[in-house]
Amino acid sequence: MFTNWCRAFEEALRARADAKPGENAATEAMANLRLDYQTTVQQFTMLADIRFKLLAFVPTVTGAAFALLKDSPNHAATTAIGLFGFLVTLGIVFYEIRNTQFYDCAVHRAKELEAYLKDPLRAARESAGGFFSARPPKGELRLFGFIPIWHDLGLAIVYGSALAAWSLLVCHAVLASQTGQQYFAAIGGRRNLMSAVVAGAIGLVFAWQIIRPSKKDKPPERSRDKHVP
């Protein structure tokens, strides 16, 4: 899929560079651009599908594991499984952050191609038509009127909560174990509170790290009036 995308892009650039005045050259260049656009949309669809599958998989497995292990008397096994789940989820987060970069690049490229293809406008505020160019800007929707809604915030909530749940399992199992009671005797009956505080802090830190790249490193938006097909 990615190879086809790159090949279509190269063919489009070659056609534009070698194009000569005339109807045939213009038609060929436009056909290559449309092929590039079609491949870009396919790439976007694949990346979005991967994202939705991961968003369904991670919280389901995390919730099931938490429900089964939260009252387990085998603290060593719970700690080991909790650490394993935390590391696996963290690996998925790394993959998702990288996947988001490709996702954003696909959206950006589709917008650029829509400007070249001059798709019909669907709203007065648009400077270029097309599905991607017509997407509402990030942060336009707000929950309760003040919480901005966008994809990366949803990812941060889901993955941050999953990492917090795994951390809670590990912290609770460690503090409840015989060794933990010896080393953290001062905590006493506040083990649940301390576990929740530590797990919550870990979840918030990783949620912020997921959101942070979304506020930078985005493909730059160029003025649409600079595009000349």
Stockholm file with secondary structure:
# STOCKHOLM 1.0

chainA/1-229         MFTNWCRAFEEALRARADAKPGENAATEAMANLRLDYQTTVQQFTMLADIRFKLLAFVPTVTGAAFALLKDSPNHAATTAIGLFGFLVTLGIVFYEIRNTQFYDCAVHRAKELEAYLKDPLRAARESAGGFFSARPPKGELRLFGFIPIWHDLGLAIVYGSALAAWSLLVCHAVLASQTGQQYFAAIGGRRNLMSAVVAGAIGLVFAWQIIRPSKKDKPPERSRDKHVP
#=GR chainA/1-229 SS CHHHHHHHHHHHHHHHHHCCSSHHHHHHHHHHHHHHHHHHHHHHHHHHHHHHHHHHHHHHHHHHHHHHHTTCSCHHHHHHHHHHHHHHHHHHHHHHHHHHHHHHHHHHHHHHHHHHHTCCCSSTTCSSCSTTTTSCCTTCSEETTTEECCHHHHHHHHHHHHHHHHHHHHHHHHHHSHHHHHHTGGGGGGHHHHHHHHHHHHHHHHHHHHHGGGGSSCCCCCCGGGCCC
#=GC SS_cons         CHHHHHHHHHHHHHHHHHCCSSHHHHHHHHHHHHHHHHHHHHHHHHHHHHHHHHHHHHHHHHHHHHHHHTTCSCHHHHHHHHHHHHHHHHHHHHHHHHHHHHHHHHHHHHHHHHHHHTCCCSSTTCSSCSTTTTSCCTTCSEETTTEECCHHHHHHHHHHHHHHHHHHHHHHHHHHSHHHHHHTGGGGGGHHHHHHHHHHHHHHHHHHHHHGGGGSSCCCCCCGGGCCC
//
